[in-house]
Amino acid sequence: SVGKLTITHKSTGKSRLGVCSQFLSTRTTPEVTNASVDTPTNDVFCTNSTTHVRLGITGSTFRLPKDNQLAPIIMIGPGTGIAPMLGFLQSREKALSDGVELGPCMVFFGCRSENDFLHSERMRSWVKTGVITDLQVAFSRLPGHPKEYVQHLVKKRSCEVWAMLSDPSCHYYICGDSQMAEDVFDELKATARNTGGVDHIGGGDFF
């Protein structure tokens, strides 16, 4: 059985449907299976049909370092780009609870306003417990304030960012819109150049 995903945006009240679950739900007849009495009949469905769906599994290096728990970590994921990094943070949370010593973790998140700050309570609690050692949030639509994006915060925190980047064991992760990723990477290169004194040729080798 597959649950059909529907998410309501906190700011606009608009609903968004999960791409995969919505597609599968249109390929079969809805029916309740092993669902509670509170589950609407159109939210759970069985794929009792001969529909075939192509699936692809690809390898990924987008993972936390396994061989060095003390490695500095920088995560940059505005909006839904934070999604894969939540798993990283949950892994750090589990490691801390097991008594594992961890390196510093700086997280940059960006959204329109406080209402769009996804997982705000959880992320702020992670700051208190040390899962996140430095949380930076950029708000782009705060009334009376100029637009601020994650790349702007990277620039503001260039000294702290370089202190982590200059560690040979540092891992940095960027996830989200492609233009944002380019802007962030440009700012990281500027940080290496302006704060770290890395020249243009050395910058290419550094990253």
FITORPA-361637 format. One line per 4 residues: number of its first residue (from 1); their letters; for each residue z negated, y, x of N, C-alpha, C, O. Coordinates in nm, 2 decimals. Layout:
REM residues N
NUM	a	Z,Y,X,Z,Y,X,Z,Y,X,Z,Y,X  ...
//
This chain:
REM residues 207
1	svgk	0.00,-0.12,0.08,0.00,0.00,0.00,0.00,0.12,0.09,-0.05,0.12,0.20  0.06,0.23,0.04,0.06,0.36,0.11,0.01,0.47,0.02,0.05,0.48,-0.10  -0.07,0.56,0.07,-0.12,0.67,-0.01,-0.02,0.79,0.01,0.02,0.82,0.12  0.01,0.85,-0.10,0.10,0.97,-0.09,0.03,1.09,-0.06,-0.07,1.13,-0.13
5	ltit	0.06,1.16,0.05,-0.01,1.27,0.11,0.03,1.40,0.04,0.15,1.43,0.04  -0.07,1.47,0.00,-0.04,1.61,-0.06,-0.15,1.70,0.00,-0.27,1.67,-0.01  -0.11,1.81,0.06,-0.20,1.91,0.12,-0.18,2.04,0.05,-0.07,2.09,0.04  -0.29,2.10,0.01,-0.29,2.24,-0.05,-0.33,2.34,0.05,-0.44,2.33,0.11
9	hkst	-0.25,2.44,0.07,-0.27,2.54,0.17,-0.39,2.63,0.12,-0.38,2.68,0.00  -0.49,2.66,0.20,-0.60,2.73,0.16,-0.57,2.88,0.12,-0.63,2.94,0.03  -0.48,2.94,0.19,-0.45,3.08,0.17,-0.36,3.11,0.05,-0.38,3.20,-0.03  -0.25,3.03,0.04,-0.15,3.05,-0.06,-0.17,2.97,-0.18,-0.11,3.00,-0.29
13	gksr	-0.24,2.86,-0.17,-0.25,2.77,-0.29,-0.13,2.67,-0.31,-0.13,2.59,-0.40  -0.03,2.69,-0.22,0.09,2.61,-0.23,0.06,2.47,-0.18,-0.02,2.45,-0.09  0.13,2.37,-0.24,0.11,2.23,-0.20,0.23,2.18,-0.11,0.34,2.22,-0.14  0.19,2.10,-0.01,0.30,2.05,0.07,0.28,1.89,0.07,0.17,1.84,0.07
17	lgvc	0.40,1.83,0.06,0.40,1.68,0.05,0.42,1.62,0.18,0.50,1.67,0.26  0.36,1.51,0.21,0.38,1.44,0.33,0.52,1.38,0.34,0.57,1.32,0.24  0.59,1.41,0.45,0.73,1.37,0.45,0.76,1.22,0.44,0.84,1.18,0.35  0.69,1.14,0.52,0.71,1.00,0.51,0.66,0.93,0.38,0.73,0.85,0.32
21	sqfl	0.54,0.97,0.34,0.48,0.90,0.22,0.56,0.94,0.10,0.58,0.86,0.01  0.61,1.07,0.10,0.69,1.12,-0.02,0.82,1.04,-0.02,0.87,1.00,-0.13  0.88,1.02,0.09,1.01,0.95,0.10,0.99,0.80,0.05,1.07,0.75,-0.03  0.88,0.74,0.10,0.86,0.60,0.06,0.83,0.59,-0.09,0.87,0.49,-0.16
25	strt	0.76,0.69,-0.15,0.72,0.68,-0.29,0.84,0.70,-0.38,0.84,0.65,-0.50  0.95,0.75,-0.33,1.07,0.77,-0.41,1.16,0.64,-0.41,1.26,0.63,-0.48  1.12,0.54,-0.33,1.19,0.42,-0.31,1.14,0.30,-0.38,1.18,0.19,-0.37  1.03,0.33,-0.47,0.97,0.22,-0.54,0.90,0.27,-0.66,0.89,0.39,-0.68
29	tpev	0.85,0.18,-0.75,0.78,0.22,-0.87,0.64,0.23,-0.84,0.57,0.14,-0.79  0.58,0.35,-0.88,0.43,0.37,-0.85,0.35,0.27,-0.93,0.38,0.23,-1.04  0.24,0.23,-0.86,0.14,0.14,-0.93,0.02,0.15,-0.85,0.02,0.17,-0.72  -0.10,0.14,-0.91,-0.23,0.14,-0.85,-0.26,0.00,-0.79,-0.25,-0.10,-0.86
33	tnas	-0.29,0.00,-0.66,-0.33,-0.12,-0.59,-0.46,-0.10,-0.51,-0.46,-0.02,-0.42  -0.56,-0.17,-0.54,-0.69,-0.16,-0.47,-0.74,-0.02,-0.46,-0.80,0.02,-0.36  -0.71,0.06,-0.57,-0.75,0.20,-0.57,-0.88,0.22,-0.66,-0.90,0.13,-0.75  -0.95,0.32,-0.64,-1.07,0.35,-0.72,-1.02,0.40,-0.85,-0.91,0.44,-0.87
37	vdtp	-1.11,0.40,-0.95,-1.08,0.45,-1.08,-1.04,0.60,-1.08,-0.98,0.65,-1.18  -1.09,0.67,-0.98,-1.06,0.81,-0.97,-0.93,0.84,-0.91,-0.89,0.96,-0.91  -0.86,0.74,-0.86,-0.73,0.77,-0.80,-0.62,0.78,-0.90,-0.59,0.69,-0.98  -0.54,0.89,-0.90,-0.43,0.91,-1.00,-0.33,0.80,-0.97,-0.31,0.76,-0.85
41	tndv	-0.26,0.75,-1.08,-0.17,0.64,-1.06,-0.04,0.68,-0.98,0.02,0.59,-0.93  -0.02,0.81,-0.96,0.10,0.84,-0.88,0.07,0.87,-0.73,0.15,0.92,-0.66  -0.06,0.84,-0.69,-0.10,0.87,-0.55,-0.10,0.75,-0.47,-0.10,0.76,-0.34  -0.09,0.63,-0.53,-0.09,0.51,-0.45,0.03,0.42,-0.50,0.04,0.41,-0.63
45	fctn	0.10,0.37,-0.41,0.22,0.29,-0.46,0.24,0.17,-0.36,0.19,0.17,-0.25  0.31,0.07,-0.42,0.34,-0.05,-0.34,0.49,-0.06,-0.31,0.57,-0.02,-0.40  0.52,-0.10,-0.19,0.67,-0.11,-0.16,0.72,-0.25,-0.19,0.76,-0.32,-0.10  0.71,-0.28,-0.32,0.76,-0.41,-0.36,0.91,-0.40,-0.39,0.95,-0.43,-0.50
49	stth	0.99,-0.37,-0.29,1.13,-0.35,-0.31,1.20,-0.40,-0.18,1.13,-0.44,-0.09  1.33,-0.40,-0.19,1.41,-0.45,-0.07,1.46,-0.33,0.01,1.54,-0.35,0.09  1.40,-0.21,-0.01,1.44,-0.10,0.07,1.40,-0.12,0.22,1.29,-0.16,0.25  1.49,-0.08,0.30,1.47,-0.09,0.45,1.46,0.05,0.51,1.54,0.13,0.47
53	vrlg	1.37,0.07,0.59,1.35,0.19,0.66,1.35,0.17,0.81,1.29,0.09,0.86  1.44,0.25,0.88,1.45,0.24,1.02,1.32,0.31,1.09,1.29,0.42,1.05  1.26,0.24,1.18,1.15,0.29,1.25,1.18,0.29,1.40,1.24,0.19,1.45  1.14,0.39,1.47,1.15,0.39,1.62,1.02,0.42,1.69,0.94,0.50,1.64
57	itgs	0.99,0.34,1.79,0.87,0.36,1.87,0.91,0.41,2.01,0.98,0.34,2.08  0.86,0.52,2.04,0.89,0.57,2.18,0.76,0.59,2.26,0.65,0.60,2.21  0.78,0.58,2.39,0.67,0.59,2.48,0.63,0.74,2.49,0.71,0.82,2.46  0.51,0.76,2.54,0.46,0.90,2.55,0.36,0.91,2.66,0.28,0.83,2.69
61	tfrl	0.37,1.02,2.74,0.28,1.05,2.84,0.18,1.16,2.79,0.09,1.20,2.87  0.18,1.19,2.66,0.09,1.29,2.61,-0.04,1.22,2.58,-0.08,1.20,2.46  -0.12,1.20,2.68,-0.24,1.13,2.67,-0.34,1.19,2.77,-0.31,1.25,2.87  -0.47,1.17,2.74,-0.57,1.21,2.83,-0.57,1.13,2.96,-0.54,1.01,2.95
65	pkdn	-0.61,1.18,3.07,-0.61,1.11,3.20,-0.72,1.00,3.19,-0.83,1.03,3.15  -0.68,0.88,3.22,-0.78,0.77,3.21,-0.85,0.74,3.34,-0.96,0.69,3.34  -0.79,0.78,3.46,-0.85,0.75,3.59,-0.95,0.86,3.64,-1.01,0.84,3.74  -0.96,0.97,3.57,-1.05,1.08,3.61,-1.10,1.15,3.50,-1.04,1.25,3.45
69	qlap	-1.22,1.12,3.45,-1.28,1.18,3.34,-1.33,1.32,3.37,-1.35,1.40,3.28  -1.34,1.36,3.50,-1.39,1.49,3.54,-1.27,1.59,3.55,-1.30,1.71,3.58  -1.15,1.54,3.53,-1.03,1.63,3.54,-1.04,1.75,3.44,-1.07,1.72,3.32  -1.02,1.87,3.48,-1.01,1.98,3.39,-0.90,1.97,3.29,-0.79,1.92,3.32
73	iimi	-0.92,2.00,3.16,-0.83,1.99,3.06,-0.80,2.12,2.99,-0.90,2.19,2.95  -0.67,2.16,2.97,-0.64,2.28,2.90,-0.55,2.23,2.78,-0.45,2.17,2.80  -0.59,2.27,2.66,-0.51,2.23,2.54,-0.47,2.36,2.47,-0.55,2.44,2.44  -0.34,2.37,2.44,-0.28,2.48,2.37,-0.21,2.43,2.25,-0.10,2.38,2.27
77	gpgt	-0.26,2.46,2.13,-0.19,2.40,2.01,-0.22,2.49,1.89,-0.31,2.46,1.81  -0.14,2.59,1.87,-0.15,2.68,1.75,-0.11,2.60,1.62,-0.02,2.52,1.63  -0.17,2.64,1.51,-0.13,2.58,1.38,-0.15,2.43,1.39,-0.25,2.38,1.43  -0.05,2.36,1.33,-0.05,2.21,1.33,-0.03,2.15,1.46,-0.05,2.03,1.48
81	giap	0.00,2.23,1.56,0.01,2.18,1.70,-0.12,2.13,1.75,-0.12,2.06,1.85  -0.23,2.16,1.69,-0.36,2.11,1.73,-0.38,1.96,1.70,-0.47,1.90,1.75  -0.30,1.91,1.61,-0.32,1.78,1.55,-0.34,1.67,1.66,-0.44,1.60,1.65  -0.24,1.65,1.75,-0.26,1.54,1.85,-0.38,1.56,1.94,-0.44,1.47,1.99
85	mlgf	-0.42,1.69,1.95,-0.53,1.72,2.04,-0.67,1.69,1.98,-0.77,1.68,2.05  -0.67,1.68,1.85,-0.79,1.65,1.78,-0.83,1.51,1.82,-0.95,1.48,1.84  -0.74,1.42,1.84,-0.76,1.28,1.89,-0.82,1.29,2.03,-0.91,1.21,2.06  -0.77,1.38,2.11,-0.82,1.39,2.25,-0.97,1.43,2.24,-1.05,1.38,2.31
89	lqsr	-1.00,1.53,2.16,-1.13,1.58,2.15,-1.23,1.48,2.09,-1.34,1.47,2.13  -1.18,1.40,1.99,-1.26,1.29,1.94,-1.29,1.19,2.05,-1.40,1.13,2.05  -1.20,1.17,2.14,-1.22,1.07,2.25,-1.32,1.13,2.34,-1.40,1.05,2.39  -1.32,1.26,2.37,-1.42,1.32,2.46,-1.55,1.31,2.39,-1.65,1.29,2.46
93	ekal	-1.56,1.33,2.26,-1.68,1.33,2.19,-1.75,1.19,2.20,-1.87,1.18,2.23  -1.66,1.09,2.19,-1.71,0.95,2.20,-1.76,0.92,2.35,-1.86,0.86,2.37  -1.69,0.97,2.44,-1.72,0.95,2.58,-1.86,1.02,2.61,-1.94,0.96,2.68  -1.88,1.14,2.56,-2.01,1.21,2.58,-2.12,1.13,2.52,-2.23,1.12,2.58
97	sdgv	-2.10,1.08,2.40,-2.20,1.00,2.33,-2.24,0.87,2.40,-2.35,0.82,2.39  -2.14,0.83,2.49,-2.17,0.71,2.57,-2.23,0.74,2.70,-2.25,0.65,2.79  -2.25,0.87,2.72,-2.31,0.91,2.85,-2.22,0.94,2.96,-2.26,0.95,3.08  -2.09,0.95,2.93,-1.99,0.97,3.04,-1.98,1.12,3.07,-1.99,1.20,2.98
101	elgp	-1.98,1.15,3.20,-1.97,1.29,3.24,-1.83,1.33,3.24,-1.74,1.27,3.29  -1.80,1.45,3.18,-1.67,1.50,3.16,-1.65,1.63,3.23,-1.74,1.71,3.25  -1.52,1.66,3.26,-1.48,1.78,3.32,-1.47,1.89,3.21,-1.48,1.86,3.09  -1.44,2.01,3.25,-1.43,2.12,3.15,-1.31,2.11,3.06,-1.21,2.05,3.10
105	cmvf	-1.31,2.16,2.94,-1.20,2.16,2.85,-1.19,2.29,2.78,-1.28,2.33,2.70  -1.08,2.36,2.80,-1.04,2.48,2.74,-0.94,2.46,2.63,-0.84,2.40,2.66  -0.97,2.51,2.51,-0.88,2.49,2.40,-0.83,2.63,2.35,-0.91,2.72,2.32  -0.70,2.64,2.33,-0.64,2.76,2.27,-0.58,2.72,2.14,-0.50,2.64,2.13
109	fgcr	-0.63,2.79,2.04,-0.58,2.76,1.90,-0.53,2.90,1.84,-0.59,3.00,1.87  -0.43,2.89,1.76,-0.38,3.01,1.70,-0.34,2.99,1.55,-0.30,2.89,1.51  -0.37,3.10,1.47,-0.34,3.09,1.33,-0.33,3.23,1.27,-0.36,3.33,1.35  -0.30,3.24,1.14,-0.29,3.37,1.09,-0.42,3.45,1.06,-0.43,3.56,1.10
113	send	-0.52,3.38,1.01,-0.65,3.44,0.98,-0.75,3.33,0.98,-0.72,3.21,1.00  -0.88,3.37,0.95,-0.99,3.27,0.95,-0.96,3.17,0.85,-1.01,3.05,0.87  -0.90,3.20,0.74,-0.87,3.10,0.63,-0.78,2.99,0.68,-0.78,2.88,0.63  -0.70,3.02,0.78,-0.61,2.92,0.83,-0.66,2.85,0.96,-0.59,2.77,1.02
117	flhs	-0.78,2.88,0.99,-0.84,2.81,1.11,-0.88,2.67,1.08,-0.98,2.64,1.03  -0.78,2.58,1.11,-0.79,2.44,1.07,-0.91,2.38,1.15,-0.92,2.40,1.27  -0.99,2.30,1.09,-1.10,2.23,1.15,-1.20,2.32,1.22,-1.25,2.28,1.33  -1.22,2.44,1.17,-1.30,2.54,1.24,-1.44,2.49,1.26,-1.50,2.50,1.37
121	ermr	-1.50,2.43,1.16,-1.64,2.38,1.17,-1.65,2.28,1.28,-1.75,2.28,1.36  -1.56,2.18,1.27,-1.57,2.07,1.37,-1.55,2.13,1.51,-1.62,2.09,1.61  -1.45,2.21,1.53,-1.42,2.26,1.66,-1.54,2.35,1.72,-1.57,2.34,1.84  -1.60,2.43,1.63,-1.71,2.51,1.68,-1.83,2.42,1.71,-1.91,2.45,1.80
125	swvk	-1.85,2.31,1.64,-1.95,2.21,1.67,-1.93,2.15,1.80,-2.02,2.11,1.87  -1.80,2.12,1.83,-1.77,2.06,1.96,-1.80,2.16,2.08,-1.83,2.11,2.19  -1.79,2.28,2.05,-1.83,2.38,2.15,-1.98,2.37,2.18,-2.02,2.37,2.30  -2.06,2.35,2.08,-2.21,2.34,2.09,-2.25,2.21,2.17,-2.34,2.21,2.24
129	tgvi	-2.17,2.11,2.15,-2.21,1.98,2.21,-2.14,1.96,2.35,-2.17,1.87,2.42  -2.05,2.05,2.39,-1.99,2.04,2.52,-1.86,1.96,2.52,-1.80,1.95,2.63  -1.81,1.92,2.40,-1.68,1.85,2.40,-1.57,1.95,2.44,-1.48,1.92,2.52  -1.58,2.08,2.39,-1.50,2.19,2.43,-1.59,2.29,2.50,-1.70,2.32,2.45
133	tdlq	-1.55,2.32,2.62,-1.63,2.42,2.70,-1.59,2.56,2.68,-1.67,2.65,2.71  -1.47,2.58,2.63,-1.42,2.72,2.61,-1.32,2.72,2.50,-1.21,2.67,2.52  -1.35,2.77,2.39,-1.26,2.78,2.27,-1.21,2.92,2.25,-1.29,3.01,2.23  -1.08,2.94,2.25,-1.01,3.07,2.23,-0.92,3.06,2.11,-0.84,2.97,2.10
137	vafs	-0.95,3.15,2.01,-0.87,3.15,1.89,-0.80,3.28,1.87,-0.86,3.38,1.87  -0.66,3.27,1.85,-0.58,3.39,1.83,-0.55,3.40,1.69,-0.50,3.31,1.63  -0.58,3.52,1.63,-0.54,3.55,1.49,-0.43,3.65,1.49,-0.43,3.75,1.55  -0.32,3.61,1.42,-0.20,3.69,1.42,-0.19,3.79,1.29,-0.10,3.87,1.29
141	rlpg	-0.28,3.77,1.19,-0.26,3.85,1.07,-0.40,3.90,1.02,-0.42,3.90,0.90  -0.48,3.95,1.11,-0.61,4.00,1.07,-0.59,4.15,1.04,-0.53,4.23,1.11  -0.63,4.19,0.92,-0.62,4.33,0.87,-0.68,4.43,0.97,-0.79,4.41,1.02  -0.60,4.53,1.01,-0.65,4.63,1.10,-0.65,4.59,1.25,-0.70,4.67,1.33
145	hpke	-0.59,4.47,1.28,-0.59,4.43,1.42,-0.44,4.40,1.45,-0.36,4.36,1.37  -0.41,4.42,1.58,-0.27,4.39,1.62,-0.25,4.24,1.62,-0.35,4.16,1.63  -0.13,4.19,1.61,-0.09,4.05,1.62,-0.13,3.99,1.75,-0.10,4.05,1.86  -0.20,3.88,1.75,-0.24,3.81,1.87,-0.20,3.67,1.87,-0.23,3.60,1.77
149	yvqh	-0.13,3.62,1.97,-0.09,3.48,1.98,-0.15,3.41,2.10,-0.21,3.48,2.18  -0.14,3.28,2.10,-0.21,3.20,2.21,-0.17,3.25,2.35,-0.25,3.25,2.44  -0.04,3.29,2.37,0.00,3.33,2.50,-0.07,3.46,2.54,-0.09,3.48,2.66  -0.10,3.54,2.45,-0.18,3.66,2.48,-0.32,3.63,2.53,-0.37,3.69,2.62
153	lvkk	-0.38,3.53,2.47,-0.51,3.48,2.51,-0.51,3.42,2.65,-0.60,3.43,2.73  -0.40,3.34,2.68,-0.38,3.28,2.81,-0.38,3.39,2.91,-0.44,3.38,3.02  -0.31,3.50,2.88,-0.30,3.61,2.98,-0.44,3.68,2.99,-0.48,3.71,3.11  -0.51,3.70,2.88,-0.65,3.76,2.89,-0.74,3.67,2.97,-0.83,3.73,3.04
157	rsce	-0.73,3.54,2.96,-0.82,3.45,3.03,-0.75,3.39,3.16,-0.78,3.28,3.20  -0.67,3.47,3.22,-0.59,3.42,3.33,-0.68,3.37,3.45,-0.64,3.27,3.51  -0.79,3.44,3.47,-0.88,3.39,3.58,-0.94,3.26,3.55,-0.94,3.17,3.64  -0.98,3.24,3.43,-1.04,3.11,3.39,-0.94,3.00,3.39,-0.96,2.89,3.43
161	vwam	-0.82,3.04,3.34,-0.71,2.94,3.33,-0.67,2.90,3.47,-0.65,2.78,3.50  -0.65,2.99,3.56,-0.61,2.96,3.70,-0.72,2.88,3.77,-0.69,2.79,3.85  -0.85,2.90,3.74,-0.95,2.82,3.80,-0.94,2.68,3.77,-0.97,2.59,3.85  -0.89,2.65,3.65,-0.87,2.51,3.61,-0.73,2.46,3.66,-0.72,2.35,3.71
165	lsdp	-0.63,2.54,3.64,-0.49,2.50,3.68,-0.48,2.47,3.83,-0.41,2.38,3.87  -0.56,2.54,3.91,-0.55,2.52,4.05,-0.61,2.40,4.10,-0.60,2.36,4.22  -0.69,2.33,4.02,-0.75,2.20,4.05,-0.64,2.10,4.04,-0.57,2.08,3.94  -0.61,2.02,4.15,-0.50,1.93,4.15,-0.51,1.82,4.04,-0.41,1.76,4.00
169	schy	-0.63,1.80,3.99,-0.64,1.70,3.89,-0.63,1.75,3.74,-0.64,1.68,3.65  -0.61,1.88,3.73,-0.60,1.95,3.60,-0.48,1.89,3.52,-0.37,1.87,3.57  -0.51,1.87,3.39,-0.40,1.83,3.29,-0.39,1.94,3.19,-0.50,1.98,3.13  -0.27,1.99,3.15,-0.26,2.09,3.05,-0.16,2.03,2.94,-0.06,1.96,2.98
173	yicg	-0.19,2.06,2.82,-0.11,2.01,2.71,-0.07,2.13,2.62,-0.15,2.21,2.58  0.06,2.13,2.58,0.11,2.23,2.49,0.18,2.16,2.37,0.27,2.08,2.39  0.14,2.20,2.25,0.21,2.13,2.13,0.23,2.24,2.02,0.14,2.31,1.99  0.35,2.23,1.96,0.38,2.33,1.85,0.52,2.37,1.86,0.61,2.30,1.91
177	dsqm	0.55,2.49,1.80,0.68,2.55,1.80,0.74,2.56,1.94,0.67,2.60,2.03  0.87,2.53,1.95,0.94,2.53,2.08,0.94,2.67,2.14,0.92,2.68,2.27  0.95,2.78,2.06,0.95,2.91,2.12,0.81,2.95,2.17,0.80,3.01,2.28  0.71,2.91,2.10,0.58,2.93,2.14,0.55,2.86,2.27,0.49,2.92,2.36
181	aedv	0.60,2.73,2.28,0.58,2.66,2.41,0.64,2.73,2.53,0.59,2.73,2.63  0.76,2.78,2.50,0.83,2.85,2.61,0.75,2.98,2.65,0.73,3.01,2.77  0.70,3.05,2.55,0.62,3.17,2.58,0.49,3.14,2.66,0.45,3.21,2.75  0.43,3.03,2.61,0.31,2.99,2.68,0.33,2.94,2.82,0.26,2.98,2.92
185	fdel	0.44,2.87,2.84,0.47,2.82,2.98,0.51,2.94,3.07,0.47,2.94,3.19  0.58,3.04,3.01,0.61,3.16,3.09,0.48,3.23,3.13,0.47,3.28,3.24  0.38,3.23,3.04,0.25,3.29,3.07,0.17,3.21,3.18,0.11,3.27,3.26  0.18,3.08,3.17,0.12,3.00,3.27,0.18,3.02,3.41,0.11,3.03,3.51
189	kata	0.31,3.04,3.41,0.38,3.06,3.54,0.34,3.20,3.59,0.32,3.22,3.71  0.33,3.30,3.50,0.28,3.43,3.54,0.14,3.43,3.59,0.11,3.50,3.68  0.06,3.35,3.53,-0.08,3.33,3.58,-0.08,3.28,3.72,-0.16,3.32,3.80  0.00,3.18,3.74,0.00,3.12,3.88,0.05,3.22,3.98,0.01,3.22,4.09
193	rntg	0.15,3.30,3.94,0.21,3.40,4.03,0.11,3.52,4.05,0.09,3.56,4.16  0.06,3.58,3.94,-0.02,3.70,3.95,-0.17,3.68,3.99,-0.23,3.75,4.06  -0.22,3.57,3.94,-0.37,3.54,3.97,-0.38,3.44,4.09,-0.47,3.46,4.17  -0.29,3.34,4.09,-0.30,3.24,4.20,-0.22,3.28,4.32,-0.24,3.21,4.42
197	gvdh	-0.14,3.38,4.32,-0.06,3.41,4.43,0.05,3.31,4.47,0.10,3.31,4.58  0.09,3.23,4.37,0.20,3.14,4.39,0.34,3.21,4.38,0.36,3.27,4.27  0.42,3.19,4.47,0.55,3.26,4.47,0.65,3.19,4.37,0.61,3.08,4.32  0.77,3.25,4.35,0.86,3.19,4.26,0.90,3.05,4.29,0.91,2.96,4.21
201	iggg	0.93,3.02,4.42,0.97,2.89,4.47,0.85,2.79,4.46,0.87,2.68,4.41  0.74,2.84,4.50,0.62,2.75,4.49,0.58,2.72,4.35,0.53,2.61,4.32  0.61,2.82,4.26,0.58,2.79,4.12,0.65,2.68,4.06,0.60,2.60,3.98  0.78,2.66,4.10,0.86,2.55,4.05,0.80,2.42,4.09,0.80,2.32,4.01
205	dff	0.75,2.41,4.22,0.69,2.29,4.27,0.55,2.27,4.20,0.51,2.15,4.18  0.48,2.38,4.18,0.34,2.37,4.13,0.34,2.30,3.99,0.26,2.21,3.96  0.44,2.34,3.90,0.44,2.29,3.77,0.52,2.16,3.76,0.54,2.10,3.65
//
